[in-house]
Amino acid sequence: MPNYRIIHKTIYTYEDLVSHCLNLAHMYPLNNAHQECYRTFIDVKPRPSVSSFRKDYFGNNLFFFAIEDSHKELEITVESSVKTNVPIYSLFSRSCPWEEVWERLESSKSRADIEAIEYTLPSSYVSYNSSFADYAMQSFLPGKSVLESVYDFTLRIFKEFKFDPKATTIVTPLEQVFAQKKGVCQDFTHFAISALRSIKIPARYVSGYIETHPPAGQEKLKGSDATHAWVSVYCPDQGWVDFDPTNGKFITDEYIMTSVGRDYSDISPLKGILYGGGKHKLKVEVDVLREDF
């Protein structure tokens, strides 16, 4: 059970004065079976005039703050301490055939099963797509367990798609991502979710962090980590099981969860409304540090 200290710093520098702004931040790690977040410190400069914490619709920790003083730079630093667990999955042995998932959800009276149905519907960044479904179906053979099928699908994305941060932006259509087989973790996650929902498999978007390691013989550079995204799939037998198509595997204790939602639009790390500012520059620094006690 490793312990991590995560430092996530976001700096906006504006061309003109911002008179005031309202912001929502999803940067506070979750407490769940996978992990325990036992300390979080948030520092905002300039100091907010109003701030509060609450749970959002999906159960994530949401930080609201408003700044009413004029400013040309906004800096948010979130420092969290998290203990993670090794996920324990029964994997394929208890997983039902993928064809039975939708039928079982429709007839179930379980609250967890009923709530999972929402994640079979289209959302802001994820729509149904028959071409994506056809691609996924190569992994979903008749009678094959749902977890085994999703794992095979995850491996195919990992092997056939290329990680390229210059290939896409936040608004790049998924059809383009699929055609060029290039993108980043957010693209691969949205693509996987779209394909899975298109065949009635509940899938949700997970944001967080993953511990990275520098090349052999080199020190880890400060601020060199980044936020990460992966997909979580609902299995009626086991609940939510997480897969990382960017790295082609189930998540491990090296993963730290921040938020879950239908897609990125539900849980972007920081979003808000500002008055003034003009053009801006954004700088993000993330450190995921393993701590020994």
C-alpha positions in Angstrom: 0.0 0.0 0.0 2.1 2.9 -1.2 1.7 6.5 0.0 1.8 9.3 -2.4 2.1 13.1 -2.2 0.6 14.8 -5.2 1.3 18.5 -5.9 -0.8 20.0 -8.7 0.0 23.6 -9.6 -2.0 25.6 -12.2 -1.0 29.1 -13.2 -3.0 31.4 -15.5 -1.3 34.6 -16.7 -3.6 37.1 -18.3 -2.9 39.9 -20.9 -5.3 42.3 -19.2 -6.8 42.6 -15.8 -9.4 40.1 -14.6 -12.0 42.0 -12.5 -13.4 38.9 -10.9 -13.9 35.2 -11.5 -15.9 32.2 -10.4 -14.3 28.7 -10.5 -14.9 25.0 -9.9 -12.0 22.6 -9.3 -11.9 18.8 -9.4 -8.5 18.4 -7.8 -9.3 16.7 -4.5 -8.6 12.9 -4.6 -11.5 10.6 -3.9 -11.9 8.3 -0.8 -13.0 4.9 -2.0 -12.0 1.2 -1.9 -9.0 1.9 -4.1 -7.5 4.7 -2.0 -7.6 6.9 1.1 -7.0 10.6 0.8 -6.0 11.6 4.3 -4.8 15.2 3.7 -5.4 17.9 1.1 -4.3 21.5 1.2 -5.5 24.0 -1.4 -3.8 27.4 -1.8 -5.2 30.0 -4.2 -3.6 33.3 -5.1 -5.1 35.9 -5.1 -7.0 34.9 -2.0 -10.7 34.0 -2.7 -13.4 36.2 -1.2 -15.7 33.1 -1.1 -14.8 29.4 -1.1 -16.5 26.1 -0.2 -16.3 22.4 -0.6 -19.2 20.0 -1.6 -19.9 16.8 -3.3 -21.0 17.0 -7.0 -23.7 14.8 -8.6 -21.2 12.0 -9.2 -19.9 12.0 -5.7 -16.6 13.8 -6.4 -15.0 16.4 -4.2 -15.7 19.8 -5.7 -14.0 23.0 -4.6 -15.7 26.3 -5.5 -14.0 29.7 -5.1 -14.6 33.3 -6.2 -12.0 36.1 -6.5 -13.4 39.6 -6.5 -10.0 41.5 -6.5 -8.5 42.5 -9.9 -5.6 40.3 -10.9 -3.4 39.4 -13.9 -2.3 36.0 -12.6 -4.2 33.2 -10.9 -2.3 30.4 -9.2 -4.0 27.3 -7.7 -1.8 24.7 -5.8 -3.4 21.5 -4.5 -1.2 19.2 -2.3 -2.7 15.9 -1.3 -1.5 12.8 0.6 -3.0 9.5 -0.6 -2.6 5.9 0.3 -3.6 3.4 -2.4 -4.5 -0.3 -2.4 -3.8 -3.0 -4.9 -7.1 -3.6 -6.8 -8.5 -7.1 -6.2 -10.5 -8.3 -9.1 -12.0 -11.8 -9.5 -11.4 -10.9 -13.2 -12.7 -13.4 -15.7 -13.8 -16.2 -13.4 -16.9 -14.3 -12.0 -17.5 -12.0 -14.9 -20.8 -12.6 -16.8 -20.9 -13.0 -20.6 -20.9 -9.6 -22.2 -24.2 -10.2 -24.0 -25.9 -10.5 -20.6 -24.8 -7.2 -19.2 -27.6 -5.0 -20.6 -30.3 -7.6 -19.9 -29.2 -7.9 -16.3 -29.1 -4.2 -15.8 -32.6 -3.7 -17.3 -34.2 -6.4 -15.0 -32.2 -5.6 -11.8 -33.6 -3.9 -8.7 -30.1 -3.2 -7.4 -29.4 0.5 -6.9 -25.8 0.1 -8.2 -27.0 -1.7 -11.4 -29.8 0.9 -12.0 -27.3 3.8 -11.5 -24.9 2.2 -14.0 -27.5 2.5 -16.8 -26.8 6.2 -17.0 -23.3 5.4 -18.2 -24.7 3.7 -21.3 -26.1 7.0 -22.6 -24.4 9.6 -24.8 -22.8 12.6 -23.1 -21.2 15.9 -24.1 -18.0 14.4 -25.5 -19.2 10.9 -26.2 -21.8 9.8 -28.7 -22.8 6.4 -30.1 -20.8 5.4 -33.2 -21.4 2.3 -35.2 -17.8 2.3 -36.6 -16.4 2.3 -33.1 -18.8 -0.5 -32.1 -17.7 -2.6 -35.1 -14.0 -2.1 -34.0 -14.8 -3.1 -30.4 -16.8 -6.1 -31.5 -13.6 -7.8 -32.7 -12.9 -8.3 -28.9 -16.5 -9.2 -27.9 -16.9 -12.7 -29.2 -20.0 -14.8 -28.4 -20.1 -16.0 -24.8 -16.9 -14.2 -23.9 -16.9 -12.7 -20.4 -17.3 -8.9 -20.2 -14.1 -8.3 -18.4 -12.0 -10.5 -20.7 -13.6 -8.7 -23.6 -12.9 -5.2 -22.3 -9.3 -6.2 -21.4 -8.7 -7.5 -25.0 -10.2 -4.2 -26.3 -7.9 -2.2 -24.0 -4.9 -4.1 -25.3 -5.8 -3.5 -28.9 -6.1 0.3 -28.4 -2.7 0.3 -26.7 -1.1 -1.6 -29.5 -2.8 0.0 -32.5 -3.1 3.7 -31.4 0.0 5.9 -31.0 0.4 8.4 -28.1 1.0 11.8 -29.7 0.3 15.0 -27.8 0.6 17.0 -31.0 -2.0 15.1 -32.9 -5.1 16.4 -31.1 -6.7 19.1 -29.0 -9.6 19.1 -26.5 -12.0 19.6 -29.5 -10.6 17.1 -31.9 -13.5 14.8 -33.1 -13.3 11.2 -32.0 -13.8 10.2 -35.7 -10.4 11.9 -36.4 -8.7 10.1 -33.5 -10.0 6.8 -34.8 -9.0 7.5 -38.4 -5.4 8.6 -37.5 -5.0 6.2 -34.5 -3.2 9.0 -32.7 -3.9 11.1 -29.6 -3.5 11.3 -25.8 -5.0 9.5 -22.8 -8.2 11.7 -22.9 -8.8 10.7 -26.6 -8.2 7.0 -26.0 -10.5 7.1 -23.0 -13.3 8.9 -24.8 -13.0 6.6 -27.8 -13.2 3.5 -25.6 -16.2 4.8 -23.7 -18.0 5.6 -27.0 -17.3 2.2 -28.4 -18.4 0.4 -25.2 -21.6 2.5 -24.8 -22.5 1.8 -28.4 -22.7 -1.9 -27.5 -24.6 -1.2 -24.2 -21.7 -1.7 -21.8 -21.7 0.9 -19.0 -18.5 3.0 -19.1 -17.4 6.1 -17.3 -14.4 8.5 -17.5 -11.9 8.6 -14.6 -9.4 11.4 -14.1 -6.4 11.3 -11.8 -2.7 10.6 -11.7 -0.2 7.8 -12.3 3.2 7.4 -10.8 5.9 7.8 -13.5 9.5 6.8 -13.5 12.4 8.6 -15.2 14.8 6.8 -17.6 17.5 4.7 -15.9 20.2 6.8 -14.4 18.3 10.0 -14.5 16.6 12.0 -11.7 12.9 12.7 -11.9 12.3 16.3 -13.0 10.2 18.6 -10.8 6.8 19.2 -12.3 7.2 16.7 -15.0 4.2 14.5 -14.2 0.7 15.1 -15.6 -2.9 14.3 -15.1 -4.1 11.1 -16.5 -7.4 9.5 -17.7 -8.7 6.0 -18.1 -12.0 4.1 -18.4 -14.1 2.3 -15.8 -16.5 -0.4 -16.9 -19.4 -1.7 -14.9 -19.8 -5.5 -14.4 -23.0 -6.6 -12.6 -21.0 -9.2 -10.7 -18.2 -7.0 -9.4 -19.1 -3.3 -9.8 -16.7 -0.9 -11.5 -13.4 -2.2 -12.9 -10.8 0.2 -14.3 -8.8 -0.2 -17.5 -6.1 2.1 -18.9 -6.1 2.0 -22.7 -3.1 4.3 -22.9 -0.9 1.8 -21.1 -2.8 -1.4 -22.0 -3.6 -2.7 -18.5 -5.8 -2.8 -15.5 -5.1 0.0 -13.1 -2.7 -0.8 -10.2 -1.7 0.8 -6.9 0.3 3.4 -8.9 -2.9 5.1 -9.9 -4.6 7.9 -7.9 -8.2 8.8 -8.7 -9.5 12.3 -8.5 -12.9 12.2 -10.1 -15.4 10.1 -12.1 -18.0 11.3 -14.6 -19.6 10.6 -18.0 -16.7 12.3 -19.8 -14.1 15.0 -19.4 -16.7 17.8 -19.4 -18.1 16.6 -16.1 -14.8 16.6 -14.3 -12.2 18.9 -15.9 -9.6 19.9 -13.2 -10.5 23.6 -13.4 -13.3 25.5 -15.1 -15.0 28.8 -14.5 -16.2 32.2 -15.6 -14.0 35.3 -15.7 -14.5 38.9 -16.6 -11.8 40.6 -18.6 -8.3 39.1 -19.0 -8.0 39.0 -22.7 -5.5 36.4 -24.0 -3.9 34.1 -21.4 -1.1 31.6 -20.9 -1.6 28.4 -19.0 1.1 26.5 -17.1 0.5 23.2 -15.3 3.0 21.4 -13.1 2.3 18.0 -11.5 4.4 15.9 -9.1 3.5 12.4 -8.0 5.9 11.5 -5.3 6.1 8.2 -3.5 6.6 8.6 0.3 8.2 6.1 2.6 7.3 6.1 6.3 
